Amino acid sequence: MSLLDIEKLFYAAGGIGMFLYGMHLMAAGLQKAAGARMKRLMGTWTGHRLAAVLVGIFVTVITQSSSAAAVMTVGFVNA
């Protein structure tokens, strides 16, 4: 393993870390902005299994990232 390979590994780890930190900031910002209202809406919209799937698809399309949508969903549930 050369020094160049180790450098690429550190770049990849740094990129993943920045991506996860950005998703955390986005979820925290959405929680602060939406708060209890968003929690009520998500509870209402996801009462039926098919509606929950459609809401999930919509959120994923809007954010253009399934990972970000999953982080936001977990954040809303924890709120």
Residue pairs with C-beta under 8 A, 6 or more apart in sequence:
19 67
23 65
23 67
23 68
23 71
23 72
24 71
26 63
26 68
26 71
26 72
27 68
27 71
27 72
27 74
27 75
28 75
30 38
30 72
30 75
30 76
31 38
31 75
31 76
31 79
35 79
38 76
39 76
39 79
42 55
42 76
45 51
45 52
45 55
46 52
46 55
56 69
56 73
59 69
59 72
59 73
60 66
60 69
63 69
63 72
